[in-house]
Amino acid sequence: MHSGMRGLIVALKQIQPLLADVLRGGGIHRLVAVASSAEALDRCAYGGFSFALIDARLGAEDGVELLRTLRASPDHPARRMPTVVLCDGTLDQVEAARAAGADALVIKPVRPQVLLSHLRRLFAAPADDRAWI
């Protein structure tokens, strides 16, 4: 991964600093953090993100539904943006994230080496050849 990457963190405010620290430790310093689907959709409308890290649980909102909305919008600049979903690991969440178009899944609590490993594998594969990680 390189320092020119720009990441979007979509998570509750309490865990945003932890996720940002993990990403900065992996050499990704250009980060935008938001706490709602509406904010994420607004930020994504302009494109420019290398990837998104989306928590499946955004309080009363559903992060997987946000991903589903992005993937279903044919003209949205972030439609094909590489996306890692953070979840509790329940079978329902895993299946929902995969069906919504997540490129990778990380089970909480987030282990830094696991998250960074998934991102490295995502960016090592050509965009059209990304497999579920």
N, CA, C and O atoms as CSV, one atom per row, in Angstrom:
chain,resi,resn,atom,element,x,y,z
A,1,MET,N,N,0.848,-1.170,0.000
A,1,MET,CA,C,0.000,0.000,0.000
A,1,MET,C,C,0.892,1.230,0.000
A,1,MET,O,O,2.021,1.200,0.490
A,2,HIS,N,N,0.372,2.289,-0.548
A,2,HIS,CA,C,1.197,3.490,-0.614
A,2,HIS,C,C,0.509,4.672,0.053
A,2,HIS,O,O,-0.707,4.672,0.243
A,3,SER,N,N,1.283,5.655,0.397
A,3,SER,CA,C,0.778,6.793,1.168
A,3,SER,C,C,-0.195,7.657,0.377
A,3,SER,O,O,-0.906,8.467,0.972
A,4,GLY,N,N,-0.249,7.514,-0.931
A,4,GLY,CA,C,-1.171,8.304,-1.739
A,4,GLY,C,C,-2.601,7.811,-1.687
A,4,GLY,O,O,-3.500,8.460,-2.222
A,5,MET,N,N,-2.823,6.675,-1.053
A,5,MET,CA,C,-4.183,6.143,-0.957
A,5,MET,C,C,-5.041,7.051,-0.094
A,5,MET,O,O,-4.564,7.701,0.836
A,6,ARG,N,N,-6.324,7.074,-0.435
A,6,ARG,CA,C,-7.281,7.867,0.345
A,6,ARG,C,C,-8.390,6.938,0.789
A,6,ARG,O,O,-9.072,6.338,-0.041
A,7,GLY,N,N,-8.574,6.816,2.099
A,7,GLY,CA,C,-9.551,5.890,2.639
A,7,GLY,C,C,-10.725,6.577,3.294
A,7,GLY,O,O,-10.590,7.648,3.885
A,8,LEU,N,N,-11.887,5.941,3.181
A,8,LEU,CA,C,-13.091,6.412,3.844
A,8,LEU,C,C,-13.430,5.432,4.960
A,8,LEU,O,O,-13.585,4.234,4.719
A,9,ILE,N,N,-13.544,5.939,6.164
A,9,ILE,CA,C,-13.944,5.144,7.321
A,9,ILE,C,C,-15.389,5.500,7.642
A,9,ILE,O,O,-15.710,6.658,7.907
A,10,VAL,N,N,-16.259,4.490,7.615
A,10,VAL,CA,C,-17.667,4.698,7.965
A,10,VAL,C,C,-17.923,3.860,9.211
A,10,VAL,O,O,-18.112,2.646,9.134
A,11,ALA,N,N,-17.925,4.530,10.357
A,11,ALA,CA,C,-18.045,3.825,11.633
A,11,ALA,C,C,-18.494,4.813,12.706
A,11,ALA,O,O,-18.421,6.028,12.524
A,12,LEU,N,N,-18.955,4.268,13.816
A,12,LEU,CA,C,-19.327,5.114,14.938
A,12,LEU,C,C,-18.110,5.908,15.411
A,12,LEU,O,O,-16.977,5.432,15.337
A,13,LYS,N,N,-18.356,7.107,15.891
A,13,LYS,CA,C,-17.262,8.004,16.295
A,13,LYS,C,C,-16.313,7.366,17.310
A,13,LYS,O,O,-15.121,7.673,17.315
A,14,GLN,N,N,-16.832,6.477,18.176
A,14,GLN,CA,C,-15.996,5.881,19.207
A,14,GLN,C,C,-14.879,5.018,18.621
A,14,GLN,O,O,-13.799,4.948,19.206
A,15,ILE,N,N,-15.107,4.363,17.492
A,15,ILE,CA,C,-14.071,3.476,16.948
A,15,ILE,C,C,-13.298,4.085,15.785
A,15,ILE,O,O,-12.337,3.484,15.303
A,16,GLN,N,N,-13.696,5.255,15.332
A,16,GLN,CA,C,-12.975,5.897,14.230
A,16,GLN,C,C,-11.489,6.111,14.540
A,16,GLN,O,O,-10.657,5.829,13.677
A,17,PRO,N,N,-11.114,6.600,15.738
A,17,PRO,CA,C,-9.687,6.798,16.017
A,17,PRO,C,C,-8.891,5.491,15.979
A,17,PRO,O,O,-7.767,5.470,15.477
A,18,LEU,N,N,-9.454,4.418,16.497
A,18,LEU,CA,C,-8.775,3.122,16.465
A,18,LEU,C,C,-8.514,2.684,15.024
A,18,LEU,O,O,-7.405,2.271,14.685
A,19,LEU,N,N,-9.541,2.776,14.185
A,19,LEU,CA,C,-9.387,2.367,12.786
A,19,LEU,C,C,-8.394,3.269,12.050
A,19,LEU,O,O,-7.590,2.793,11.248
A,20,ALA,N,N,-8.456,4.557,12.327
A,20,ALA,CA,C,-7.513,5.490,11.700
A,20,ALA,C,C,-6.075,5.172,12.112
A,20,ALA,O,O,-5.166,5.223,11.283
A,21,ASP,N,N,-5.868,4.849,13.375
A,21,ASP,CA,C,-4.518,4.493,13.840
A,21,ASP,C,C,-4.001,3.241,13.133
A,21,ASP,O,O,-2.832,3.181,12.751
A,22,VAL,N,N,-4.866,2.247,12.958
A,22,VAL,CA,C,-4.462,1.014,12.263
A,22,VAL,C,C,-4.055,1.335,10.827
A,22,VAL,O,O,-3.019,0.871,10.351
A,23,LEU,N,N,-4.867,2.124,10.145
A,23,LEU,CA,C,-4.576,2.456,8.748
A,23,LEU,C,C,-3.308,3.302,8.631
A,23,LEU,O,O,-2.497,3.084,7.731
A,24,ARG,N,N,-3.137,4.256,9.528
A,24,ARG,CA,C,-1.909,5.068,9.497
A,24,ARG,C,C,-0.682,4.200,9.764
A,24,ARG,O,O,0.380,4.416,9.179
A,25,GLY,N,N,-0.836,3.213,10.656
A,25,GLY,CA,C,0.258,2.278,10.914
A,25,GLY,C,C,0.620,1.465,9.678
A,25,GLY,O,O,1.743,0.977,9.553
A,26,GLY,N,N,-0.340,1.322,8.767
A,26,GLY,CA,C,-0.103,0.619,7.504
A,26,GLY,C,C,0.336,1.548,6.389
A,26,GLY,O,O,0.475,1.120,5.243
A,27,GLY,N,N,0.557,2.816,6.711
A,27,GLY,CA,C,1.058,3.762,5.723
A,27,GLY,C,C,-0.013,4.542,4.980
A,27,GLY,O,O,0.287,5.221,3.998
A,28,ILE,N,N,-1.253,4.455,5.431
A,28,ILE,CA,C,-2.341,5.194,4.777
A,28,ILE,C,C,-2.687,6.382,5.665
A,28,ILE,O,O,-3.213,6.213,6.765
A,29,HIS,N,N,-2.390,7.580,5.183
A,29,HIS,CA,C,-2.533,8.764,6.022
A,29,HIS,C,C,-3.651,9.699,5.563
A,29,HIS,O,O,-4.063,10.582,6.316
A,30,ARG,N,N,-4.136,9.521,4.361
A,30,ARG,CA,C,-5.213,10.379,3.849
A,30,ARG,C,C,-6.546,9.689,4.143
A,30,ARG,O,O,-6.985,8.814,3.396
A,31,LEU,N,N,-7.177,10.095,5.237
A,31,LEU,CA,C,-8.389,9.428,5.709
A,31,LEU,C,C,-9.508,10.432,5.956
A,31,LEU,O,O,-9.277,11.556,6.402
A,32,VAL,N,N,-10.706,10.000,5.659
A,32,VAL,CA,C,-11.912,10.758,5.981
A,32,VAL,C,C,-12.788,9.819,6.787
A,32,VAL,O,O,-13.031,8.687,6.369
A,33,ALA,N,N,-13.264,10.270,7.931
A,33,ALA,CA,C,-14.120,9.440,8.788
A,33,ALA,C,C,-15.491,10.084,8.909
A,33,ALA,O,O,-15.613,11.282,9.163
A,34,VAL,N,N,-16.519,9.267,8.721
A,34,VAL,CA,C,-17.897,9.719,8.868
A,34,VAL,C,C,-18.646,8.701,9.724
A,34,VAL,O,O,-18.216,7.556,9.862
A,35,ALA,N,N,-19.765,9.126,10.293
A,35,ALA,CA,C,-20.491,8.255,11.215
A,35,ALA,C,C,-21.885,7.868,10.730
A,35,ALA,O,O,-22.633,7.217,11.460
A,36,SER,N,N,-22.244,8.263,9.504
A,36,SER,CA,C,-23.580,7.924,9.023
A,36,SER,C,C,-23.553,7.575,7.534
A,36,SER,O,O,-22.641,7.955,6.799
A,37,SER,N,N,-24.563,6.853,7.126
A,37,SER,CA,C,-24.696,6.498,5.714
A,37,SER,C,C,-24.866,7.740,4.847
A,37,SER,O,O,-24.293,7.829,3.761
A,38,ALA,N,N,-25.653,8.694,5.327
A,38,ALA,CA,C,-25.890,9.920,4.556
A,38,ALA,C,C,-24.582,10.668,4.309
A,38,ALA,O,O,-24.321,11.123,3.195
A,39,GLU,N,N,-23.765,10.793,5.352
A,39,GLU,CA,C,-22.458,11.454,5.201
A,39,GLU,C,C,-21.576,10.688,4.228
A,39,GLU,O,O,-20.897,11.287,3.393
A,40,ALA,N,N,-21.586,9.375,4.335
A,40,ALA,CA,C,-20.757,8.549,3.454
A,40,ALA,C,C,-21.182,8.714,2.005
A,40,ALA,O,O,-20.335,8.878,1.127
A,41,LEU,N,N,-22.476,8.673,1.745
A,41,LEU,CA,C,-22.960,8.835,0.374
A,41,LEU,C,C,-22.602,10.210,-0.168
A,41,LEU,O,O,-22.242,10.349,-1.337
A,42,ASP,N,N,-22.701,11.223,0.681
A,42,ASP,CA,C,-22.341,12.582,0.265
A,42,ASP,C,C,-20.859,12.670,-0.091
A,42,ASP,O,O,-20.503,13.231,-1.128
A,43,ARG,N,N,-19.991,12.118,0.764
A,43,ARG,CA,C,-18.548,12.159,0.512
A,43,ARG,C,C,-18.172,11.346,-0.725
A,43,ARG,O,O,-17.307,11.753,-1.502
A,44,CYS,N,N,-18.822,10.197,-0.906
A,44,CYS,CA,C,-18.520,9.315,-2.038
A,44,CYS,C,C,-18.994,9.879,-3.371
A,44,CYS,O,O,-18.496,9.478,-4.423
A,45,ALA,N,N,-19.940,10.791,-3.340
A,45,ALA,CA,C,-20.507,11.335,-4.576
A,45,ALA,C,C,-19.450,12.011,-5.444
A,45,ALA,O,O,-19.622,12.128,-6.657
A,46,TYR,N,N,-18.380,12.445,-4.838
A,46,TYR,CA,C,-17.325,13.138,-5.580
A,46,TYR,C,C,-16.187,12.207,-5.975
A,46,TYR,O,O,-15.251,12.624,-6.658
A,47,GLY,N,N,-16.260,10.954,-5.550
A,47,GLY,CA,C,-15.204,9.994,-5.879
A,47,GLY,C,C,-13.918,10.320,-5.144
A,47,GLY,O,O,-13.912,11.081,-4.176
A,48,GLY,N,N,-12.842,9.740,-5.612
A,48,GLY,CA,C,-11.533,10.046,-5.058
A,48,GLY,C,C,-11.059,9.166,-3.924
A,48,GLY,O,O,-9.953,9.365,-3.422
A,49,PHE,N,N,-11.866,8.189,-3.498
A,49,PHE,CA,C,-11.434,7.302,-2.436
A,49,PHE,C,C,-10.833,6.031,-3.033
A,49,PHE,O,O,-11.349,5.485,-4.008
A,50,SER,N,N,-9.744,5.573,-2.440
A,50,SER,CA,C,-9.105,4.330,-2.869
A,50,SER,C,C,-9.847,3.118,-2.336
A,50,SER,O,O,-9.853,2.059,-2.962
A,51,PHE,N,N,-10.477,3.278,-1.169
A,51,PHE,CA,C,-11.206,2.182,-0.539
A,51,PHE,C,C,-12.110,2.736,0.552
A,51,PHE,O,O,-11.976,3.884,0.975
A,52,ALA,N,N,-13.043,1.878,1.000
A,52,ALA,CA,C,-13.886,2.226,2.146
A,52,ALA,C,C,-13.829,1.103,3.165
A,52,ALA,O,O,-13.758,-0.076,2.818
A,53,LEU,N,N,-13.861,1.489,4.401
A,53,LEU,CA,C,-13.933,0.573,5.533
A,53,LEU,C,C,-15.266,0.885,6.195
A,53,LEU,O,O,-15.435,1.959,6.771
A,54,ILE,N,N,-16.225,-0.052,6.117
A,54,ILE,CA,C,-17.588,0.203,6.584
A,54,ILE,C,C,-17.942,-0.753,7.713
A,54,ILE,O,O,-17.854,-1.971,7.558
A,55,ASP,N,N,-18.342,-0.193,8.848
A,55,ASP,CA,C,-18.819,-1.009,9.959
A,55,ASP,C,C,-20.249,-1.436,9.647
A,55,ASP,O,O,-21.079,-0.606,9.273
A,56,ALA,N,N,-20.538,-2.717,9.797
A,56,ALA,CA,C,-21.884,-3.221,9.525
A,56,ALA,C,C,-22.916,-2.596,10.454
A,56,ALA,O,O,-24.087,-2.468,10.097
A,57,ARG,N,N,-22.479,-2.209,11.640
A,57,ARG,CA,C,-23.404,-1.609,12.613
A,57,ARG,C,C,-23.029,-0.144,12.831
A,57,ARG,O,O,-21.985,0.176,13.400
A,58,LEU,N,N,-23.901,0.716,12.368
A,58,LEU,CA,C,-23.703,2.152,12.522
A,58,LEU,C,C,-24.762,2.708,13.464
A,58,LEU,O,O,-25.487,3.637,13.106
A,59,GLY,N,N,-24.854,2.157,14.645
A,59,GLY,CA,C,-25.910,2.569,15.565
A,59,GLY,C,C,-27.238,2.081,15.035
A,59,GLY,O,O,-27.445,0.878,14.871
A,60,ALA,N,N,-28.148,3.017,14.763
A,60,ALA,CA,C,-29.465,2.648,14.246
A,60,ALA,C,C,-29.428,2.330,12.748
A,60,ALA,O,O,-30.407,1.826,12.197
A,61,GLU,N,N,-28.313,2.620,12.098
A,61,GLU,CA,C,-28.193,2.389,10.659
A,61,GLU,C,C,-27.483,1.071,10.374
A,61,GLU,O,O,-26.858,0.474,11.251
A,62,ASP,N,N,-27.595,0.646,9.144
A,62,ASP,CA,C,-27.000,-0.607,8.698
A,62,ASP,C,C,-25.924,-0.308,7.659
A,62,ASP,O,O,-26.227,0.157,6.561
A,63,GLY,N,N,-24.676,-0.575,8.006
A,63,GLY,CA,C,-23.573,-0.323,7.080
A,63,GLY,C,C,-23.639,-1.185,5.829
A,63,GLY,O,O,-23.199,-0.762,4.760
A,64,VAL,N,N,-24.183,-2.386,5.955
A,64,VAL,CA,C,-24.316,-3.264,4.790
A,64,VAL,C,C,-25.323,-2.675,3.808
A,64,VAL,O,O,-25.154,-2.792,2.595
A,65,GLU,N,N,-26.357,-2.048,4.328
A,65,GLU,CA,C,-27.334,-1.392,3.455
A,65,GLU,C,C,-26.689,-0.236,2.701
A,65,GLU,O,O,-27.007,-0.010,1.533
A,66,LEU,N,N,-25.784,0.500,3.351
A,66,LEU,CA,C,-25.018,1.550,2.678
A,66,LEU,C,C,-24.249,0.956,1.505
A,66,LEU,O,O,-24.284,1.498,0.401
A,67,LEU,N,N,-23.563,-0.142,1.735
A,67,LEU,CA,C,-22.800,-0.786,0.663
A,67,LEU,C,C,-23.732,-1.239,-0.459
A,67,LEU,O,O,-23.421,-1.061,-1.636
A,68,ARG,N,N,-24.847,-1.810,-0.104
A,68,ARG,CA,C,-25.830,-2.257,-1.107
A,68,ARG,C,C,-26.271,-1.070,-1.966
A,68,ARG,O,O,-26.398,-1.198,-3.184
A,69,THR,N,N,-26.504,0.078,-1.337
A,69,THR,CA,C,-26.908,1.287,-2.062
A,69,THR,C,C,-25.817,1.739,-3.021
A,69,THR,O,O,-26.100,2.076,-4.170
A,70,LEU,N,N,-24.580,1.747,-2.558
A,70,LEU,CA,C,-23.461,2.143,-3.425
A,70,LEU,C,C,-23.334,1.215,-4.637
A,70,LEU,O,O,-23.206,1.677,-5.771
A,71,ARG,N,N,-23.370,-0.077,-4.389
A,71,ARG,CA,C,-23.190,-1.051,-5.470
A,71,ARG,C,C,-24.340,-1.041,-6.474
A,71,ARG,O,O,-24.146,-1.367,-7.645
A,72,ALA,N,N,-25.535,-0.668,-6.019
A,72,ALA,CA,C,-26.714,-0.698,-6.889
A,72,ALA,C,C,-26.868,0.565,-7.733
A,72,ALA,O,O,-27.733,0.619,-8.607
A,73,SER,N,N,-26.051,1.570,-7.487
A,73,SER,CA,C,-26.153,2.844,-8.206
A,73,SER,C,C,-25.196,2.839,-9.397
A,73,SER,O,O,-24.002,3.084,-9.225
A,74,PRO,N,N,-25.699,2.566,-10.595
A,74,PRO,CA,C,-24.802,2.387,-11.746
A,74,PRO,C,C,-23.914,3.581,-12.069
A,74,PRO,O,O,-22.816,3.400,-12.594
A,75,ASP,N,N,-24.359,4.786,-11.770
A,75,ASP,CA,C,-23.565,5.971,-12.105
A,75,ASP,C,C,-22.794,6.558,-10.930
A,75,ASP,O,O,-22.139,7.590,-11.072
A,76,HIS,N,N,-22.866,5.913,-9.782
A,76,HIS,CA,C,-22.203,6.460,-8.597
A,76,HIS,C,C,-20.695,6.260,-8.713
A,76,HIS,O,O,-20.245,5.160,-9.034
A,77,PRO,N,N,-19.898,7.316,-8.454
A,77,PRO,CA,C,-18.441,7.204,-8.569
A,77,PRO,C,C,-17.827,6.125,-7.669
A,77,PRO,O,O,-16.752,5.607,-7.973
A,78,ALA,N,N,-18.496,5.786,-6.573
A,78,ALA,CA,C,-17.935,4.815,-5.628
A,78,ALA,C,C,-18.500,3.409,-5.828
A,78,ALA,O,O,-18.286,2.531,-4.993
A,79,ARG,N,N,-19.207,3.194,-6.910
A,79,ARG,CA,C,-19.870,1.896,-7.123
A,79,ARG,C,C,-18.901,0.724,-7.047
A,79,ARG,O,O,-19.234,-0.309,-6.467
A,80,ARG,N,N,-17.704,0.866,-7.624
A,80,ARG,CA,C,-16.745,-0.235,-7.665
A,80,ARG,C,C,-15.568,-0.033,-6.706
A,80,ARG,O,O,-14.550,-0.717,-6.812
A,81,MET,N,N,-15.714,0.896,-5.786
A,81,MET,CA,C,-14.656,1.163,-4.814
A,81,MET,C,C,-14.426,-0.074,-3.951
A,81,MET,O,O,-15.386,-0.650,-3.440
A,82,PRO,N,N,-13.179,-0.491,-3.780
A,82,PRO,CA,C,-12.893,-1.622,-2.889
A,82,PRO,C,C,-13.423,-1.335,-1.482
A,82,PRO,O,O,-13.228,-0.248,-0.939
A,83,THR,N,N,-14.093,-2.327,-0.911
A,83,THR,CA,C,-14.754,-2.125,0.364
A,83,THR,C,C,-14.520,-3.293,1.305
A,83,THR,O,O,-14.689,-4.457,0.942
A,84,VAL,N,N,-14.127,-2.948,2.527
A,84,VAL,CA,C,-13.976,-3.930,3.602
A,84,VAL,C,C,-15.077,-3.651,4.613
A,84,VAL,O,O,-15.240,-2.519,5.070
A,85,VAL,N,N,-15.831,-4.686,4.958
A,85,VAL,CA,C,-16.897,-4.551,5.950
A,85,VAL,C,C,-16.416,-5.145,7.275
A,85,VAL,O,O,-15.854,-6.240,7.314
A,86,LEU,N,N,-16.648,-4.407,8.349
A,86,LEU,CA,C,-16.355,-4.879,9.697
A,86,LEU,C,C,-17.644,-5.421,10.284
A,86,LEU,O,O,-18.671,-4.743,10.249
A,87,CYS,N,N,-17.609,-6.632,10.824
A,87,CYS,CA,C,-18.842,-7.187,11.387
A,87,CYS,C,C,-18.552,-8.031,12.615
A,87,CYS,O,O,-17.400,-8.303,12.953
A,88,ASP,N,N,-19.629,-8.437,13.274
A,88,ASP,CA,C,-19.526,-9.241,14.487
A,88,ASP,C,C,-19.246,-10.706,14.188
A,88,ASP,O,O,-18.900,-11.467,15.091
A,89,GLY,N,N,-19.389,-11.101,12.954
A,89,GLY,CA,C,-19.100,-12.477,12.579
A,89,GLY,C,C,-20.296,-13.401,12.567
A,89,GLY,O,O,-20.148,-14.608,12.379
A,90,THR,N,N,-21.493,-12.842,12.768
A,90,THR,CA,C,-22.665,-13.704,12.691
A,90,THR,C,C,-22.858,-14.123,11.239
A,90,THR,O,O,-22.524,-13.380,10.316
A,91,LEU,N,N,-23.393,-15.307,11.052
A,91,LEU,CA,C,-23.601,-15.820,9.701
A,91,LEU,C,C,-24.480,-14.878,8.885
A,91,LEU,O,O,-24.234,-14.681,7.695
A,92,ASP,N,N,-25.489,-14.302,9.502
A,92,ASP,CA,C,-26.363,-13.364,8.791
A,92,ASP,C,C,-25.588,-12.156,8.276
A,92,ASP,O,O,-25.773,-11.741,7.132
A,93,GLN,N,N,-24.716,-11.588,9.119
A,93,GLN,CA,C,-23.928,-10.425,8.698
A,93,GLN,C,C,-22.948,-10.793,7.592
A,93,GLN,O,O,-22.792,-10.048,6.625
A,94,VAL,N,N,-22.298,-11.921,7.731
A,94,VAL,CA,C,-21.324,-12.350,6.721
A,94,VAL,C,C,-22.021,-12.537,5.379
A,94,VAL,O,O,-21.542,-12.047,4.356
A,95,GLU,N,N,-23.130,-13.234,5.379
A,95,GLU,CA,C,-23.863,-13.466,4.130
A,95,GLU,C,C,-24.397,-12.164,3.544
A,95,GLU,O,O,-24.350,-11.969,2.330
A,96,ALA,N,N,-24.903,-11.272,4.392
A,96,ALA,CA,C,-25.425,-9.992,3.917
A,96,ALA,C,C,-24.316,-9.135,3.304
A,96,ALA,O,O,-24.516,-8.520,2.257
A,97,ALA,N,N,-23.150,-9.091,3.950
A,97,ALA,CA,C,-22.029,-8.306,3.429
A,97,ALA,C,C,-21.564,-8.846,2.081
A,97,ALA,O,O,-21.288,-8.084,1.155
A,98,ARG,N,N,-21.485,-10.136,1.990
A,98,ARG,CA,C,-21.054,-10.742,0.733
A,98,ARG,C,C,-22.066,-10.474,-0.377
A,98,ARG,O,O,-21.686,-10.126,-1.495
A,99,ALA,N,N,-23.350,-10.634,-0.073
A,99,ALA,CA,C,-24.405,-10.390,-1.053
A,99,ALA,C,C,-24.459,-8.923,-1.485
A,99,ALA,O,O,-24.827,-8.618,-2.620
A,100,ALA,N,N,-24.091,-8.019,-0.573
A,100,ALA,CA,C,-24.115,-6.585,-0.880
A,100,ALA,C,C,-22.938,-6.159,-1.749
A,100,ALA,O,O,-22.947,-5.064,-2.312
A,101,GLY,N,N,-21.926,-7.016,-1.862
A,101,GLY,CA,C,-20.790,-6.689,-2.717
A,101,GLY,C,C,-19.516,-6.323,-1.995
A,101,GLY,O,O,-18.625,-5.718,-2.591
A,102,ALA,N,N,-19.405,-6.678,-0.715
A,102,ALA,CA,C,-18.155,-6.412,0.013
A,102,ALA,C,C,-17.020,-7.187,-0.644
A,102,ALA,O,O,-17.204,-8.321,-1.087
A,103,ASP,N,N,-15.855,-6.569,-0.701
A,103,ASP,CA,C,-14.673,-7.243,-1.239
A,103,ASP,C,C,-13.981,-8.076,-0.174
A,103,ASP,O,O,-13.336,-9.080,-0.475
A,104,ALA,N,N,-14.121,-7.650,1.072
A,104,ALA,CA,C,-13.488,-8.364,2.186
A,104,ALA,C,C,-14.300,-8.124,3.445
A,104,ALA,O,O,-15.110,-7.202,3.529
A,105,LEU,N,N,-14.055,-8.986,4.416
A,105,LEU,CA,C,-14.770,-8.925,5.675
A,105,LEU,C,C,-13.761,-9.103,6.802
A,105,LEU,O,O,-12.897,-9.978,6.738
A,106,VAL,N,N,-13.873,-8.275,7.831
A,106,VAL,CA,C,-13.019,-8.393,9.009
A,106,VAL,C,C,-13.940,-8.516,10.212
A,106,VAL,O,O,-14.839,-7.700,10.414
A,107,ILE,N,N,-13.699,-9.550,11.004
A,107,ILE,CA,C,-14.502,-9.795,12.192
A,107,ILE,C,C,-13.984,-8.926,13.339
A,107,ILE,O,O,-12.777,-8.822,13.560
A,108,LYS,N,N,-14.914,-8.307,14.063
A,108,LYS,CA,C,-14.543,-7.500,15.224
A,108,LYS,C,C,-14.359,-8.423,16.428
A,108,LYS,O,O,-15.042,-9.443,16.516
A,109,PRO,N,N,-13.467,-8.100,17.346
A,109,PRO,CA,C,-12.649,-6.889,17.369
A,109,PRO,C,C,-11.578,-6.937,16.275
A,109,PRO,O,O,-11.031,-7.991,15.950
A,110,VAL,N,N,-11.308,-5.773,15.733
A,110,VAL,CA,C,-10.378,-5.658,14.612
A,110,VAL,C,C,-8.953,-5.891,15.079
A,110,VAL,O,O,-8.473,-5.235,16.004
A,111,ARG,N,N,-8.288,-6.827,14.433
A,111,ARG,CA,C,-6.855,-7.037,14.659
A,111,ARG,C,C,-6.124,-6.312,13.534
A,111,ARG,O,O,-6.351,-6.610,12.361
A,112,PRO,N,N,-5.251,-5.367,13.873
A,112,PRO,CA,C,-4.585,-4.550,12.857
A,112,PRO,C,C,-3.956,-5.360,11.726
A,112,PRO,O,O,-4.120,-5.013,10.556
A,113,GLN,N,N,-3.234,-6.441,12.059
A,113,GLN,CA,C,-2.558,-7.203,11.015
A,113,GLN,C,C,-3.549,-7.855,10.056
A,113,GLN,O,O,-3.240,-8.020,8.876
A,114,VAL,N,N,-4.725,-8.227,10.536
A,114,VAL,CA,C,-5.744,-8.844,9.675
A,114,VAL,C,C,-6.319,-7.804,8.714
A,114,VAL,O,O,-6.430,-8.060,7.515
A,115,LEU,N,N,-6.682,-6.641,9.234
A,115,LEU,CA,C,-7.236,-5.580,8.395
A,115,LEU,C,C,-6.238,-5.167,7.318
A,115,LEU,O,O,-6.592,-5.077,6.142
A,116,LEU,N,N,-5.004,-4.919,7.713
A,116,LEU,CA,C,-3.994,-4.483,6.739
A,116,LEU,C,C,-3.688,-5.573,5.721
A,116,LEU,O,O,-3.444,-5.273,4.552
A,117,SER,N,N,-3.699,-6.809,6.139
A,117,SER,CA,C,-3.483,-7.924,5.225
A,117,SER,C,C,-4.587,-7.984,4.169
A,117,SER,O,O,-4.308,-8.181,2.987
A,118,HIS,N,N,-5.819,-7.818,4.590
A,118,HIS,CA,C,-6.935,-7.813,3.630
A,118,HIS,C,C,-6.793,-6.670,2.633
A,118,HIS,O,O,-7.023,-6.860,1.439
A,119,LEU,N,N,-6.419,-5.491,3.108
A,119,LEU,CA,C,-6.251,-4.357,2.198
A,119,LEU,C,C,-5.117,-4.611,1.215
A,119,LEU,O,O,-5.247,-4.309,0.029
A,120,ARG,N,N,-4.008,-5.160,1.693
A,120,ARG,CA,C,-2.893,-5.472,0.786
A,120,ARG,C,C,-3.331,-6.435,-0.320
A,120,ARG,O,O,-3.003,-6.238,-1.490
A,121,ARG,N,N,-4.068,-7.470,0.060
A,121,ARG,CA,C,-4.538,-8.442,-0.937
A,121,ARG,C,C,-5.518,-7.812,-1.914
A,121,ARG,O,O,-5.505,-8.135,-3.102
A,122,LEU,N,N,-6.363,-6.921,-1.428
A,122,LEU,CA,C,-7.298,-6.244,-2.321
A,122,LEU,C,C,-6.568,-5.445,-3.389
A,122,LEU,O,O,-6.940,-5.473,-4.562
A,123,PHE,N,N,-5.535,-4.739,-2.976
A,123,PHE,CA,C,-4.831,-3.873,-3.921
A,123,PHE,C,C,-3.788,-4.600,-4.748
A,123,PHE,O,O,-3.261,-4.045,-5.712
A,124,ALA,N,N,-3.490,-5.825,-4.385
A,124,ALA,CA,C,-2.559,-6.629,-5.187
A,124,ALA,C,C,-3.267,-7.235,-6.398
A,124,ALA,O,O,-2.623,-7.564,-7.394
A,125,ALA,N,N,-4.591,-7.382,-6.314
A,125,ALA,CA,C,-5.358,-7.997,-7.400
A,125,ALA,C,C,-5.914,-6.920,-8.327
A,125,ALA,O,O,-6.324,-5.857,-7.863
A,126,PRO,N,N,-5.930,-7.185,-9.635
A,126,PRO,CA,C,-6.575,-6.246,-10.563
A,126,PRO,C,C,-8.057,-6.080,-10.183
A,126,PRO,O,O,-8.688,-7.019,-9.698
A,127,ALA,N,N,-8.585,-4.909,-10.402
A,127,ALA,CA,C,-9.957,-4.592,-9.981
A,127,ALA,C,C,-10.978,-5.625,-10.469
A,127,ALA,O,O,-11.896,-5.972,-9.726
A,128,ASP,N,N,-10.840,-6.110,-11.669
A,128,ASP,CA,C,-11.823,-7.058,-12.205
A,128,ASP,C,C,-11.611,-8.470,-11.695
A,128,ASP,O,O,-12.467,-9.333,-11.888
A,129,ASP,N,N,-10.474,-8.719,-11.042
A,129,ASP,CA,C,-10.166,-10.071,-10.564
A,129,ASP,C,C,-10.241,-10.207,-9.055
A,129,ASP,O,O,-9.816,-11.223,-8.506
A,130,ARG,N,N,-10.775,-9.199,-8.373
A,130,ARG,CA,C,-10.841,-9.286,-6.912
A,130,ARG,C,C,-11.809,-10.387,-6.506
A,130,ARG,O,O,-12.962,-10.421,-6.935
A,131,ALA,N,N,-11.321,-11.258,-5.693
A,131,ALA,CA,C,-12.170,-12.322,-5.160
A,131,ALA,C,C,-12.519,-11.975,-3.726
A,131,ALA,O,O,-11.863,-11.149,-3.091
A,132,TRP,N,N,-13.534,-12.602,-3.239
A,132,TRP,CA,C,-13.936,-12.423,-1.843
A,132,TRP,C,C,-12.773,-12.798,-0.946
A,132,TRP,O,O,-12.203,-13.879,-1.089
A,133,ILE,N,N,-12.418,-11.924,-0.031
A,133,ILE,CA,C,-11.304,-12.198,0.884
A,133,ILE,C,C,-11.874,-12.453,2.255
A,133,ILE,O,O,-11.125,-12.708,3.198
